[in-house]
Amino acid sequence: MHVNGKVALVTGAAQGIGRAFAEALLHKGAKVALVDWNCETGMKCKAALDEQFEPQKTLFIQCDVADREQLRDTFRKVVDHFGRLDILVNNAGVNNEKHWEKMLQINLVSVISGTYLGLDYMSKQNGGDGGIIINMSSMAGLMPVAQQPVYCASKHGIVGFTRSAAMAANLMKSGVRINAICPGFVNTPILETIEKEENMGPYIEYKDHIKDMMKYYGIMDVSFAFSPPMIAGGLITLIEDDALNGAIMKITNSKGIHFQDYDATPVHVKAQ
C-alpha cells in the first residue's frame, strides 16, 4: 500500500514511538489522527507537527483507549473528519506491574478492541477499501522478563492475537492486513517507569537487572533529529509491502529489522 494520500489513526501518538510513527506517516504524505489520553502533550505534539506539515493533515483526539466507548467514538470522529480510514496503528501502551489489571486493559484489550474497530471500518465485507493494522508488541512478547511478568503477558497476547487475526482477516477476504512490531528497548518515557515503585511494584528491587539487559541489548532512539529512526522505517515497510500479513517484525540495535520465524501453520486439517 502506498502511504501518500491515506488516512492513519495512531494511538499513543503524543510522544515516544507513537509520535515517531505519526511523523513518518506525515513525511510519506498521509493524514494522521493523533490519539492520546494526555490532552496537553497531545496538543503540543500537534502544534509541533503543524510547524512542519499543513495543519489540516493532523487531528488530535483525547481518548482513554481502555474505555471502549471512548475508543469507538474516536474511530467515528476520525472517519467523519477525514472521510475514511486506511492505516491503524495500535501503539498505546504502559508499564505498570503494580496495577496490572489496568495495564492489561491498555496493552492488550484496547489492541483487540482497536483491531476489531479498524476491521469494521476498513473491511471490504463492510463496504470498506481494505487497509492495514499494525499492533505494537515488544521483544518482551517473544521472551520472558522476570521483572515484568504481566507486561510480558500483554505483549505475548498481542503477538498471538495479531497472527490469528491476520489469518482470520485473510479467510474473510477483508482486504485488511494485520502485522505486529516487537522492538527492543527504546528511549521513550515508558523506559523511565522501571525506576518507579508506583509502576514496578514488588519488582522495583530488581530494576538493576533490567538495566543490565538494556546494556546488553542497547537502546534505540526515536528522534527525527538526524534521520528517520529505524523503528519508524519498520512501520513503513509493513505498510508498503503487501505480501506481509501476520508478520512479526523484530527491531533491535544489534540486528536491525528482522522477522520472527514460525513453522507453517496447517490451516485446513481433515478430520480423521
Secondary structure, DSSP 8 states (H G I E B T S, - for coil): ---TT-EEEEET-SSHHHHHHHHHHHHTT-EEEEEES-HHHHHHHHHHHHHHS-GGGEEEEE--TTSHHHHHHHHHHHHHHHS---EEEE------STTHHHHHIIIIIHHHHHHHHHHHHH-GGGT---EEEEEE--GGGTS--TT-HHHHHHHHHHHHHHHHHHHHHHHTT-SEEEEEEEE--BSSGGGGGGG-HHHHGGGGGGHHHHHHHHHHH--B----SSS--HHHHHHHHHHH-TT-SS-EEEEETTTEEEE-------------
